Each structure stands twice: as C-alpha cells, then as structure tokens.
Amino acid sequence: MSEERRWQRIAPDVKLGQDVKISDFVNLYGCEIGDESQIGPFVEIQKGAIIGKRVKVQSHTFICEGVTIEDGAFISHGVIFINDKYPVSVLPPGTPLQERERIRVCRGASIGSNATILGNVTIGEKALVGAGSVVTHDVPPRVIVAGNPARILRYLDKETNEG
C-alpha cells in the first residue's frame, strides 16, 4: 500500500469514477462514487450508496446504505444520513432485517454543516438545507430550508438561484 493511501479503507467492491479525490481517514465499502467527486477526511460511505459526478463531501460525514446523491451536489461537514426509523442494538433471533429507507439528494443541492437527513426523504434540485437542520420531509427544488424540523424559509429565483 502506498504512503498516500496509508490511512484509507477502500474495499475492493467500491466503484470509483475517474479523477476521484479521496482524503485520508475514510471508510468506503460497497458504494459507487462518480467522476471528479471529492471525499473529505473522516467520511464513511456504506454499501449501496451512490455518489454522482462532481459531488463534494466534506469531512466527518456519514452516508449510509440507501442514499443517492446526484451530480453536482455539495455535502458539508458533519452531515448525517439516517436510513432506519426504529434502530435497535440487537434484533431478536430470526428477525429479518428491514429494507433500508431511501434518501435522494437531487442535482446541485447543498446541505449545510451538521444537518441530519432522515429516511424516505428527497431533497430537490438546487435546494439548500441550512446548517444544523433536521430534514424530516421532502424538500422541494430551489428552496432554502432550515430548522428542526426543517421548514421552507424562501424560494430561490430560477434564473439566478438567489433568494
């Protein structure tokens, strides 16, 4: 293993596009990462997660199974995706694992630092999720949401993408 990748855990089943930049202290397994994407330090991306092209994922972010992040999205520091409404430490013997809840982050959306995104949520194209928000419901395209739970603050202009 080269000195450059000494602190990376990238499983052999990870599909990496061209020119992907991966920082140290990452844990990637069973996921797909598109061309020219950037993965910051202390990021975990689990099996079945799909990261599009030119996506930037900042440090200390957790992307779980069932998450799809489309092209050109931005995921800031410390963002957590949650794919299970009723997590338990131990399942009783014979209990089947439930299918993980899906999360979709559409093209060009941005998620601010320390946001939490719950399962069965779609964040619309070019939407902006404010720092520290808890997203419990779908976010329409081209809006700014913030708070706990996240609520629409304003709509963005379709031409300039500004409020």
Secondary structure, 3 states (H helix, E strand, C coil): CCHHHCCEEECCCCEECCCCEECCCEEECCCEECCCCEECCCCEECCCCEECCCCEECCCCEECCCEEECCCCEECCCCEECCCCCCCCCCCCCCCCCCCCCEEECCCCEECCCCEECCCEEECCCCEECCCCEECCCECCCEEEECCCCEEEEECCCCCCCC
